[in-house]
Amino acid sequence: MSHSAQDENLKRIWRYYDRGESRIGYRLLLGGTKHFGYYEPGDSRWNFRAGMRRMEDKLAERLDPPPSYGDVRTLRILDAGCGVGNVARALAARHGMDVTGIDILDFNLAEAKRRTAKAGLEDRTRFQHGDYHHLEFEDASFDGAYTMETFVHSADPKAALAEFFRVLRPGGRLVMLEYSRTPDEEVSPEANDAMRRVCEGAVMPAWLQLYHGKLDELLADQGFEVTPAVDVTANMMPMLRAFSLIGKFPYWCGRVSGLTYKVVNAMSAREMYKFPEAWRYAIHTATKPRQS
């Protein structure tokens, strides 16, 4: 993909996250965090905080390499799409990791640095401007890397995965908590239309390409050793149900007024919950071979 096409995609992502609905909604509902939670049976769908912390712990478990990796006391981790840094700080504070976060949004980075200073975690977390298609790090710089619902924004998935492979040490792990989609012919036209509207509105071009199993194929093509993905759709569905209920009225207002583009998150929650057969949410784990 050309640099001009990638740049246009980055501009569209900027506009999406800079809208009032995104800025206010993520802050009020999730404290600025931008990922789903992991729910156990019986959990209240409204306990967002507990669910998100549990999902972050699932991420940490998979980032931790096996004993054969070597004597590494503090894992150096890349957060590709760090937002305001809540996940990075969770990995540093609760799991002892050293995290470098990159993001394309300056207002996210400013808030991430402010919160890190307040938490006293400046020695374990740092944040800088960066695009994961063109990482400004040397080869083998990190023991692990992760994305949490950010890879779907990629304009060139192969280029991004190649960069993750390059900056990982041999034996290092890449963990990706991401969506995939069901082939068009296996779901209704209404479900396909909903998927396209969600991906267009939230600027997620990669999701349209990532049919079930495709991400693991792309990881293998880049040279990763791939662990079978773990489908956690059922575990995040309670949170989506809550978002769907919250988004019902805003989405109705958007449709009536013809301003649906102003309530993209409400639309996404309603349509994703309405057509669960059209998508999945999984944890993907891949390891850079020791001999690569």
Number of C-alpha atoms within 10 A of each C-alpha: 10 8 9 9 12 16 12 12 18 19 14 18 19 15 14 20 18 15 15 12 17 20 14 14 15 17 14 11 14 15 14 20 18 22 19 25 24 24 23 14 8 6 14 14 19 14 14 21 14 16 24 22 19 17 23 22 18 14 22 21 12 19 24 16 18 10 8 7 14 9 7 10 8 14 19 21 26 25 22 25 25 30 27 28 30 19 25 27 26 18 22 22 16 12 15 16 23 23 28 20 26 23 22 20 23 14 13 24 22 16 16 25 19 14 17 22 14 10 11 12 17 17 11 19 26 20 25 18 16 17 18 24 19 12 17 12 11 10 14 15 15 23 25 31 24 26 21 23 17 22 24 24 20 22 24 18 23 17 16 19 21 19 19 28 27 20 22 25 22 19 22 28 28 26 21 23 25 21 24 21 21 20 15 14 8 11 14 13 11 11 21 21 12 20 23 15 17 22 18 16 20 21 23 22 19 20 25 19 15 22 18 18 13 13 24 20 13 17 24 16 13 18 16 24 17 19 13 13 19 12 15 17 17 14 19 21 20 25 22 20 18 18 21 22 14 14 20 14 12 18 25 16 14 17 14 10 9 10 13 18 18 18 21 25 24 25 27 23 22 23 20 21 20 14 16 14 14 22 22 18 22 19 22 23 23 26 24 26 16 10 6 11
